[in-house]
């Protein structure tokens, strides 16, 4: 799919097979898109995924309705133990991106993180902890820099 132009309908059809779910007609995806597994990726309605997105979804990734995923965003739900004797094993921790959240270009979301409703992850941020609703996070590691609304 990533090696040639494809219509949105064709992209959604292929992702239906890869994810094992019906991808809603309101979902828009810019190629290329990558996943290491695919079957543990859930995509809500009115989701937009820009080019270069990578989903390491063995531990589960959910994009709720109206999520915006910027170019080259990486979402990771798998890690390795720190213990050198166990390092070749994997640790699975699901990632949830709540409704209407926006992940800026080149952001990285690490295992176990929930990005709250309406939250914004600034470009290039590395998110290692949950992001509260209605906030903007930025930096490495990401920290809250602003509240959204009610100002």
Beta strands, then each sheet from edge to edge (+ up, - down):
strand 1: 28-29
strand 2: 33-35
strand 3: 41-43
strand 4: 48-49
strand 5: 53-56
strand 6: 61-63
strand 7: 68-69
strand 8: 74-76
strand 9: 78-79
strand 10: 91-92
strand 11: 95-97
strand 12: 102-103
strand 13: 108-109
strand 14: 114-115
strand 15: 120-121
strand 16: 126-127
strand 17: 135-138
strand 18: 143-147
sheet 1: 1+ 4+ 7+ 12+ 15+ 17+ 18-
sheet 2: 2+ 5+ 8+ 13+ 16+
sheet 3: 3+ 6+ 11+ 14+
sheet 4: 9+ 10-
end
